[in-house]
Amino acid sequence: MTQTSENVTWLTQEAYNKLKDELAYLTGPARTEIAAKIAAAREEGDLRENGGYHAAKEEQGKQELRVRQLTQLLETAQVGEPQATDGTVAPGMVVTIAFDGDEDDTLTFLLASREYASSEIETYSPQSPLGSGVIGHKVGEDAEYELPNGKIASVRILKAEPYKG
């Protein structure tokens, strides 16, 4: 099955391994731990007023949501580095834009999933308004995206290079 760059998440081998380990923990030891917490709280009696039971069930729900997120992410992940491109913006790239064509008002960001987020570079999801607005555009082109207030913002693509990590 060929995937378009819009639904592929590029992960380094290190990031993929880290997420795979997290998934293994959540579906193994963490499930056992939360089941034990729920069982212990259940033994305390009346479940309607049992704060420990409700907290454990809420924790279990959050844990299962993360399992589903990780499973989906790992199923669509491409491990390695995105291929060098012809300057077309795609996930896995560091993009520099100028707001309203003003070369002094720029932003450089990584277009990737939140799994890549770090303190080194700001990260925008390909599904975010800005991310989806610039995907597919080439260096030198203008792109538009919708702001939260419903207005349309215009940016010019100045650079698009594969992320080196």
Phi, psi and omega in degrees: 000127178271133179248142175282161182295342183287334180246019175256136173253117178279128178230140171289163179301320180299314180295319179299313181298319179298315180292322178296319177296319178299316179298317179298319178295314183294327181269355179244260185304320182294322177295320179296317180298315183290326177296322178293319178298316181295316180297317180296318180293325180297324181290344181286350176115218187315114184284338182295327183243025184259098183298322180297320179295312182295322178295318180294320178294321178294318178298320179297319179297317178295320180296317180292327175297316179296324177299315179296318179298313181296318180300312180296317180298314182291330178292328183258003184285144169249122181268134182126201180250142176298146181292148175299143184241181179270023181093011177272131181291130179210161176304145181090010182244151172268124186241137173243128181236158173243129180285132180049034177071007181276106184296348177269344181249084186242164176217132175245131183211162174265128177266099186197174178288166182295344178296339179269348186307134178212173179279348183287322183213140178295141183240132175241136178288146174299340180270352179291161178305313180294314181302311181290336179286330184262341181303135177088347178274151181259161176305134181096343180273158174264147177224158179232151174211160184267130177281162179304332180277003178092350179282159180260130177253147180244137177226156174248134178280118181263321181212150173209108183227147178302140178289131182261352178073000000 
